[in-house]
């Protein structure tokens, strides 16, 4: 009889126990089918060890865990003679991920959204998840009928290529916009308020007809602002429902609104709860008064102006809260602006997020509040405006996050946008004829806020080439520095029987005294050449044929209070500049130029503009002012007159000779014509101009008068995808007999 040891007794006991309790003794674990995955990796997932007991529950859990790793497309576990056999079939490795059919969304955008990538493990669940992600990208871009079919191409060594075949489908446009509950304003009037527009054939250059859920949410806010400005203080959007058509090609959007009552302001008071603050000192900053209709914008502006003034006077923690007491029975409202002592907080940390490309320092240097400073609402507001004005970001959001010990973090969250532009324009100008313009501009070069630009324009009468670079913070200071290199050739044969060619460069620097007040200093070195002077040209032009070198230094002061430099509605712009030539070169003169513009918009749509430009140039020493440096009026300046159509003119050749000073001013009234979403608007104008006599001319053979010229007219402006296009019809009503006039002018370009 075999001797029974303690060990064999224990094993026999365990074996008998497993028979009765359903447990299995695992003597060893063998793994089959592995190619890349290590056996120890598999064992770490199953959490079953050899020489231990296990059961069906643990085996099933091990099976699920191995599937959950995503490493295997098939797993089987089998027990044989107390040996656990795990047979696996590994998921392939992805060799390439490709996209086909994505004409409107580039590969990089899709690659950033999906999770599968080259060298990652393939699984069908991950593929389906990425299909859903791609469809979501297309929904955000307005394509709801997109179909994505993944295709798998097997390669050797258990590798696959994954191809997402994409049928993008059409953009889902807005077929109809409905309003329910609007009693005081028609559906047509409310549609004008919205960013979203119904699909029309003439909106081919606009994205306003494409459905976007975020745009619809913003439309709700636009409706709220519209009604609150009109006096409906209780207005609310009950719901905004977008219904997709069965073919997934169009949407019907229905806004349900509750207008509420319309209010008029009865009383306005300022109540100060701070001992040292006298309420009467702040009444001049109110934008509302008794008898006005209720307007939320005026109330918000009043809060901002009072808060800013409190901040300037040292009350960094003061808060202004408008208390609106509405009387629904009379339709009147009392407004009490309460000045309170807010919580005393100091800035602990300034956290900047969202700037994946732009360096932190580019944003920090625009902030008017620093770590350790007391919280100041006015400075935070100025900081946000400065960062927005960089034009590097779609959105800028500054929030506070309170912490312990009267401190709070300032969180600056930005969303970057494209700051590089490649433009190609084809157009026609009545001055220069057919033209082609192309250029590349990067306003945030290397993420450092530097501006690099290259432009070239060629037309029937001119050729222009320009390269420029600007460093906004030179030597680590708020000091702009830049360089320009330029070359231009202009055909003046029709106006003055010659061609002009200018080649040169410019060094410049500038700085801000305040956010609105700045100065620029420049040095310019260029060569002017008068060429191709006709045989019948004026003797005064023939005398100037040849090359001249101009070396000048100048400075310009600018005070800019416009609400937007691109799309100005309110504010004003002032500039004063002077240039002195004679630091070497062939020309000696002093030149002064000034500009003034004032804008005021009424009822959100009607903009009134007043403007005035003046300039004077005077030679010194034995020199006279050359033709290329004189002033000419007409064309872009003084509509209704040809380019160079006003001023001194040779009696015999009719060549324009310009003048040594000029004044050009006028007024313009802009108004909508129902094509706002296409960027087309209309305007009425009147221009007034005067130009002075050039020196060294014989009045016996030159027509000249410095009397005012006046023109009136109307026109249209189109902010087209190729740039701004102006069409003007001008009619001179005060002129001289020898002036050259024109009624129609088309210009491809921009002007202040």
Secondary structure by P-SEA (a helix, b strand, c coil): cccccaaaaaaaaaaaaaaaacccccccccccccccccaaaaaaaacccccccccaaaaaaaaaaaaacccccbbbbbbcccbbbbbbbbcbbbcbbbbcccccccaaaaaacccccccccccaaaaaaaaaaaaaaaaaaccccbbbbbbbbbbccbbbbbbbccccccccccccccccccccccaaaaaaacccccccccccccccccccaaaaaaaaaaaaaaaaaaccccccccbbbbbbcccccbbbbbbbbbbcbbbbbcbbbbbbcccccccccccccccccccccccaaaaaaaaaaaaaaaaaaccccbbbbbbbbbcccccbbbbbbbbbbcccccccbbbbcccccccaaaaaaaccccccccccaaaaaaaaaaaaacccccbbbbbbbbbcccbbbbbbbbbbcccbbbbbbbbccccccccccccccccccccccbbbbbbbbbcccbbbbbbbccccccccccbbbbcccccccccccccccbbbbbbbccccccccccccccccccccccccccccccccccaaaaaacbbbbbbbcbbbbbbbcccccccccccbbbbbbcccccccccccbbbbbbbbbbbbbccccbbbbbbcccbbbbbccccccccccccccccccccccccccccccccccccccccccccccbbbbbbbccccccccccccccccbbbbbbcccccccbbbbccbbbbbbccccccccccbbbbbbbbbccccccbbbbcbbbbccccc
